[in-house]
Amino acid sequence: MKKLSWFNKIIFVLNITLVILSFVAYILPFLAPKLFPLLSVLTLFLPMFLVLNALFFIYWLIQLKRQLFFSGIILLLGITFVNKFYKFSSNEIEHEEKDFTVMSYNVRLFNLFKWIENDEVGNNILSFINEQNPDILCVQEYSENAHIDLRVYKYKAVFIEGNKIKTGQAIFSKYPIFNQGNLHLPQAGNNIIFADIKKGKDTIRVYNMHLQSIKISPDVNEISEHVDKINQEKSVMVFTRIREAFKLQEQQTEVLVNHKQDCHYPLIICGDMNNSPFSYVYRSIKGNLNDCFEEAGNGFGETYKFKYYPARIDYIFADKRMIVKSFKNFSKLNYSDHYPIITRLAFKDN
């Protein structure tokens, strides 16, 4: 430190601060948000921490300074997080007749309240679904008032709630649904539903989740601008909102985790988690299931229209008794604030 120039001393202090924040963010997925609700916000910034650590590493490497070891060690420790944020090319496995496809899509009420100035959004979503033709379709923020015709699916589990604005979750299936239910979530308008589906000789339990929203607009600047503004009250309000949402998500996660423990069928969990793949909520819900994006995705896998930041908050998790053959996110599709995701699965041969 003594041999560093005054400028490099400042850079080193910033580097050490970042290393500490990164290390804390690494630990947070293993700690319930109710223990450290404000610190849990750091998980949202973990990809940015990794990029900045890489830049610090390169900066010290160019100068052949031993300070590079600090960010270097953090990068090595965080290597397992990379696949959750960015997936290098995966080879798609050959399709077979026994395969089936699962789609998850937060349709934002099919644009019922004209957030997008286009009267054809609902019909465009329907055309897209028909074109992709998934065998199982999980829809979040579903509305029957939009009158979208999904009668191509013979079987469905739809749960709608609300007084003035009626919305909910829906599972549509080409295979018979013989059991279904709604998990009532504490202090939330969101919910989790499930359906037991018979596919040939196999039975699948499908959960469709929509967890508490953190209510941040699709612009990453909202957080940074509030932090930079002199008006600290607005900054505190944003972080308080995120903190409280994380605490509610933890409660909702416990409901889902406890419910699925009693199920002996192979599981598929779909939906809008409203949280990052570096969070406690993600780790708890995923459990020993496969993240289909990690198994067969490509690129950033973004699922939410978040300005300047490829946010992945929608997921499909599949039982390890299944092979994940392909995964795709449709980040060019602007019919909702979320992008649809689809995966191709098959049961492993016994």
C-alpha positions as CSV (number, residue, x, y, z in Angstrom):
1,M,0.0,0.0,0.0
2,K,2.9,2.4,0.8
3,K,4.4,1.9,-2.6
4,L,1.2,2.9,-4.4
5,S,0.6,6.3,-5.8
6,W,-2.1,8.5,-4.2
7,F,-4.4,7.7,-7.2
8,N,-3.8,3.9,-6.8
9,K,-4.4,4.2,-3.1
10,I,-7.9,5.6,-3.8
11,I,-8.5,2.9,-6.4
12,F,-7.3,0.2,-3.9
13,V,-9.8,1.4,-1.3
14,L,-12.6,1.3,-3.8
15,N,-11.4,-2.2,-4.8
16,I,-11.4,-3.5,-1.2
17,T,-14.9,-2.0,-0.6
18,L,-16.1,-3.8,-3.7
19,V,-14.5,-7.1,-2.6
20,I,-16.2,-6.9,0.8
21,L,-19.6,-6.2,-0.8
22,S,-19.1,-9.0,-3.3
23,F,-18.3,-11.5,-0.5
24,V,-21.3,-10.4,1.5
25,A,-23.5,-10.9,-1.7
26,Y,-22.0,-14.4,-2.1
27,I,-23.2,-15.4,1.4
28,L,-26.7,-13.8,1.3
29,P,-28.3,-16.7,-0.8
30,F,-27.7,-18.9,2.2
31,L,-29.3,-16.4,4.7
32,A,-33.0,-15.7,5.1
33,P,-33.9,-12.1,4.1
34,K,-35.6,-11.5,7.4
35,L,-32.2,-11.7,9.1
36,F,-30.6,-9.1,7.0
37,P,-33.4,-7.6,4.9
38,L,-31.5,-4.5,3.8
39,L,-28.3,-6.3,2.9
40,S,-30.4,-8.7,0.7
41,V,-30.7,-5.9,-1.8
42,L,-27.0,-6.6,-2.7
43,T,-28.0,-9.8,-4.5
44,L,-29.6,-7.6,-7.2
45,F,-26.2,-6.1,-8.0
46,L,-24.0,-9.3,-7.9
47,P,-23.5,-9.5,-11.7
48,M,-22.3,-5.8,-11.7
49,F,-20.0,-6.7,-8.8
50,L,-18.5,-9.5,-10.9
51,V,-17.9,-7.2,-13.9
52,L,-16.3,-4.5,-11.7
53,N,-14.1,-7.0,-10.0
54,A,-12.9,-8.2,-13.4
55,L,-12.1,-4.6,-14.4
56,F,-10.1,-4.1,-11.1
57,F,-8.3,-7.4,-11.8
58,I,-7.3,-6.2,-15.3
59,Y,-6.3,-2.8,-13.9
60,W,-3.8,-4.3,-11.4
61,L,-2.6,-6.9,-13.9
62,I,-1.6,-4.3,-16.4
63,Q,0.5,-2.7,-13.7
64,L,1.8,-6.1,-12.4
65,K,0.6,-5.1,-8.9
66,R,-0.1,-7.8,-6.3
67,Q,-3.4,-6.1,-5.4
68,L,-4.9,-8.1,-8.3
69,F,-5.1,-11.1,-6.0
70,F,-8.1,-9.5,-4.1
71,S,-10.4,-9.3,-7.0
72,G,-8.9,-12.5,-8.5
73,I,-9.8,-14.5,-5.4
74,I,-13.4,-13.0,-5.5
75,L,-13.7,-13.9,-9.1
76,L,-12.6,-17.5,-8.5
77,L,-15.0,-17.8,-5.6
78,G,-17.9,-16.5,-7.7
79,I,-17.2,-18.6,-10.8
80,T,-20.3,-20.8,-9.9
81,F,-22.5,-17.7,-10.2
82,V,-21.5,-17.0,-13.8
83,N,-23.8,-19.7,-15.3
84,K,-26.8,-18.2,-13.5
85,F,-26.2,-14.8,-15.2
86,Y,-24.7,-15.8,-18.6
87,K,-24.8,-19.2,-20.3
88,F,-22.4,-20.0,-23.1
89,S,-23.8,-21.9,-26.1
90,S,-25.5,-25.2,-25.3
91,N,-25.9,-28.0,-27.7
92,E,-29.6,-28.7,-28.3
93,I,-30.4,-32.4,-27.8
94,E,-32.2,-34.2,-30.6
95,H,-36.0,-34.0,-30.4
96,E,-38.0,-37.1,-29.9
97,E,-41.7,-38.0,-29.9
98,K,-41.7,-38.5,-26.1
99,D,-40.6,-34.9,-25.5
100,F,-42.9,-32.2,-24.2
101,T,-42.6,-28.5,-24.0
102,V,-43.4,-26.1,-21.1
103,M,-43.9,-22.3,-21.5
104,S,-44.0,-19.7,-18.8
105,Y,-45.3,-16.2,-19.6
106,N,-46.3,-13.2,-17.4
107,V,-48.7,-11.6,-19.9
108,R,-49.6,-8.5,-17.8
109,L,-53.3,-9.0,-18.1
110,F,-52.9,-9.3,-21.9
111,N,-52.4,-5.5,-22.0
112,L,-56.0,-5.0,-20.7
113,F,-55.3,-1.5,-19.5
114,K,-53.3,-0.4,-22.6
115,W,-49.9,0.0,-21.1
116,I,-48.7,-0.6,-24.6
117,E,-50.5,1.6,-27.2
118,N,-51.5,-1.3,-29.4
119,D,-55.0,-2.8,-29.4
120,E,-53.6,-6.0,-30.9
121,V,-51.3,-7.0,-28.1
122,G,-53.7,-9.6,-26.7
123,N,-54.2,-11.2,-30.1
124,N,-50.4,-11.0,-30.7
125,I,-49.8,-12.9,-27.5
126,L,-52.3,-15.5,-28.5
127,S,-50.7,-15.9,-32.0
128,F,-47.3,-16.3,-30.4
129,I,-48.6,-19.0,-28.0
130,N,-50.3,-20.8,-30.9
131,E,-47.1,-20.6,-33.0
132,Q,-44.9,-22.1,-30.2
133,N,-47.7,-24.6,-29.3
134,P,-46.4,-25.6,-25.8
135,D,-47.8,-28.7,-24.3
136,I,-48.1,-27.1,-20.9
137,L,-48.6,-23.3,-20.6
138,C,-48.2,-21.4,-17.3
139,V,-49.5,-17.9,-17.4
140,Q,-49.0,-15.2,-14.7
141,E,-51.2,-12.1,-14.4
142,Y,-53.9,-13.9,-16.3
143,S,-57.2,-12.2,-17.0
144,E,-60.4,-13.7,-18.3
145,N,-61.7,-10.1,-19.1
146,A,-59.2,-9.9,-22.0
147,H,-61.2,-12.7,-23.7
148,I,-58.2,-14.5,-25.1
149,D,-59.2,-17.8,-26.6
150,L,-57.1,-20.6,-25.3
151,R,-59.6,-23.3,-26.0
152,V,-57.0,-25.3,-27.9
153,Y,-56.0,-26.5,-24.4
154,K,-58.5,-29.1,-23.3
155,Y,-57.5,-29.0,-19.7
156,K,-56.8,-26.0,-17.4
157,A,-56.4,-24.9,-13.8
158,V,-57.3,-21.2,-13.4
159,F,-57.5,-19.3,-10.2
160,I,-58.6,-15.6,-10.3
161,E,-58.7,-13.2,-7.3
162,G,-59.4,-9.6,-6.7
163,N,-62.3,-7.2,-6.5
164,K,-62.0,-4.4,-9.0
165,I,-59.1,-5.9,-10.9
166,K,-59.5,-9.6,-11.2
167,T,-56.2,-11.4,-12.0
168,G,-54.5,-14.6,-11.2
169,Q,-52.5,-17.6,-12.5
170,A,-53.4,-20.3,-15.0
171,I,-52.0,-23.6,-16.1
172,F,-53.2,-24.9,-19.5
173,S,-52.4,-28.4,-20.6
174,K,-52.9,-30.7,-23.5
175,Y,-52.6,-33.6,-21.1
176,P,-55.3,-34.4,-18.5
177,I,-55.3,-32.5,-15.2
178,F,-56.7,-34.7,-12.5
179,N,-56.0,-32.5,-9.4
180,Q,-55.4,-28.8,-8.9
181,G,-55.1,-26.2,-6.1
182,N,-54.3,-22.7,-5.0
183,L,-51.7,-21.9,-2.3
184,H,-52.9,-18.9,-0.5
185,L,-50.0,-16.5,0.2
186,P,-49.8,-14.3,3.3
187,Q,-50.3,-10.6,2.8
188,A,-50.2,-10.7,-1.0
189,G,-52.4,-10.3,-4.1
190,N,-50.1,-12.8,-5.8
191,N,-50.5,-16.5,-5.5
192,I,-49.1,-19.9,-6.4
193,I,-51.2,-22.6,-8.1
194,F,-50.5,-26.2,-9.0
195,A,-51.9,-28.9,-11.2
196,D,-51.2,-32.7,-11.3
197,I,-51.0,-33.7,-14.9
198,K,-51.1,-37.2,-16.4
199,K,-48.8,-37.6,-19.4
200,G,-49.1,-41.2,-20.6
201,K,-47.8,-43.4,-17.8
202,D,-46.1,-40.4,-16.1
203,T,-47.6,-38.0,-13.6
204,I,-46.2,-34.5,-13.2
205,R,-46.8,-31.8,-10.6
206,V,-46.6,-28.4,-12.1
207,Y,-46.5,-25.2,-9.9
208,N,-47.1,-21.8,-11.4
209,M,-45.8,-19.1,-9.1
210,H,-46.1,-15.3,-9.0
211,L,-44.2,-14.0,-6.0
212,Q,-44.4,-10.5,-4.4
213,S,-43.2,-7.8,-6.8
214,I,-40.5,-5.3,-5.7
215,K,-42.4,-2.7,-7.6
216,I,-39.4,-1.2,-9.4
217,S,-40.0,0.3,-12.8
218,P,-38.3,-1.3,-15.9
219,D,-35.4,1.1,-15.6
220,V,-32.3,0.3,-13.6
221,N,-31.7,4.1,-13.3
222,E,-34.6,4.3,-10.7
223,I,-32.4,2.8,-8.0
224,S,-29.2,4.7,-8.9
225,E,-31.0,8.0,-9.4
226,H,-32.7,7.8,-6.1
227,V,-29.4,7.0,-4.4
228,D,-27.7,10.0,-6.1
229,K,-30.5,12.5,-5.4
230,I,-30.2,15.0,-2.5
231,N,-33.7,13.9,-1.5
232,Q,-32.7,10.9,0.6
233,E,-36.3,10.2,1.6
234,K,-37.0,8.8,-1.9
235,S,-33.8,6.7,-1.8
236,V,-34.8,5.2,1.5
237,M,-38.4,4.6,0.2
238,V,-37.0,2.5,-2.7
239,F,-34.8,0.4,-0.6
240,T,-37.5,-0.1,2.0
241,R,-39.9,-1.2,-0.7
242,I,-37.3,-3.8,-1.9
243,R,-36.6,-4.9,1.6
244,E,-40.2,-5.5,2.5
245,A,-40.8,-7.3,-0.8
246,F,-37.9,-9.7,-0.1
247,K,-39.3,-10.5,3.4
248,L,-42.8,-11.3,1.9
249,Q,-41.1,-13.4,-0.8
250,E,-39.4,-15.4,1.9
251,Q,-42.8,-16.2,3.5
252,Q,-44.3,-17.1,0.2
253,T,-41.3,-19.3,-0.6
254,E,-41.8,-21.2,2.7
255,V,-45.4,-21.9,1.6
256,L,-44.3,-23.4,-1.7
257,V,-41.3,-25.4,-0.3
258,N,-43.5,-26.9,2.5
259,H,-46.3,-27.8,0.0
260,K,-44.0,-29.5,-2.5
261,Q,-42.4,-31.7,0.2
262,D,-45.6,-33.8,0.4
263,C,-45.5,-34.4,-3.4
264,H,-43.8,-37.5,-4.7
265,Y,-44.5,-36.8,-8.4
266,P,-41.7,-35.3,-10.6
267,L,-41.9,-31.5,-10.3
268,I,-41.9,-28.6,-12.6
269,I,-41.9,-25.1,-11.1
270,C,-42.6,-22.2,-13.4
271,G,-43.2,-18.5,-13.1
272,D,-42.4,-15.0,-12.1
273,M,-40.2,-15.1,-9.0
274,N,-39.5,-11.3,-9.0
275,N,-36.0,-12.0,-7.7
276,S,-32.6,-12.8,-9.1
277,P,-30.9,-16.2,-9.4
278,F,-28.5,-15.1,-6.7
279,S,-31.1,-14.8,-4.0
280,Y,-32.2,-16.9,-1.0
281,V,-35.6,-17.2,-2.6
282,Y,-34.2,-18.7,-5.8
283,R,-31.9,-21.1,-3.9
284,S,-34.8,-22.3,-1.7
285,I,-37.3,-22.8,-4.5
286,K,-34.9,-24.4,-6.9
287,G,-33.7,-26.9,-4.3
288,N,-32.4,-30.0,-6.1
289,L,-34.3,-29.2,-9.3
290,N,-32.6,-28.2,-12.6
291,D,-32.7,-24.6,-13.7
292,C,-33.6,-25.1,-17.3
293,F,-31.7,-22.0,-18.4
294,E,-28.5,-23.2,-16.8
295,E,-29.0,-26.6,-18.4
296,A,-29.8,-25.6,-22.0
297,G,-30.0,-21.8,-22.2
298,N,-27.9,-19.3,-24.2
299,G,-26.7,-15.8,-23.5
300,F,-28.0,-13.7,-20.7
301,G,-31.5,-15.3,-20.5
302,E,-33.2,-12.0,-19.6
303,T,-36.9,-12.3,-18.9
304,Y,-37.8,-8.8,-17.8
305,K,-37.6,-5.5,-19.7
306,F,-35.2,-3.8,-17.3
307,K,-33.3,-0.9,-19.0
308,Y,-29.6,-1.4,-19.4
309,Y,-29.6,-4.7,-17.3
310,P,-30.5,-8.2,-18.5
311,A,-32.7,-9.2,-15.6
312,R,-33.7,-12.8,-15.2
313,I,-36.6,-13.1,-12.8
314,D,-38.8,-15.7,-14.5
315,Y,-37.8,-19.4,-14.3
316,I,-38.6,-23.0,-15.2
317,F,-37.2,-25.6,-12.9
318,A,-37.5,-29.2,-13.8
319,D,-37.1,-32.5,-11.8
320,K,-33.8,-34.3,-12.2
321,R,-35.7,-37.3,-13.4
322,M,-36.2,-35.2,-16.6
323,I,-33.7,-34.2,-19.4
324,V,-33.6,-30.6,-20.3
325,K,-33.2,-30.7,-24.1
326,S,-33.6,-27.0,-24.9
327,F,-34.4,-23.6,-23.4
328,K,-35.2,-20.3,-25.0
329,N,-36.2,-16.8,-23.9
330,F,-37.9,-14.5,-26.3
331,S,-36.3,-11.2,-25.5
332,K,-37.3,-9.5,-28.8
333,L,-41.0,-10.0,-28.0
334,N,-42.5,-6.7,-26.6
335,Y,-46.1,-7.7,-25.7
336,S,-45.6,-7.5,-22.0
337,D,-43.0,-6.2,-19.4
338,H,-41.9,-9.8,-19.2
339,Y,-40.5,-12.1,-21.9
340,P,-41.8,-15.6,-22.4
341,I,-39.6,-18.6,-21.8
342,I,-40.0,-22.2,-23.1
343,T,-38.2,-25.4,-22.5
344,R,-38.3,-28.9,-24.0
345,L,-38.2,-31.8,-21.6
346,A,-38.3,-35.6,-21.6
347,F,-38.3,-38.2,-18.9
348,K,-35.1,-40.1,-18.5
349,D,-35.3,-43.8,-19.6
350,N,-35.7,-46.0,-16.6
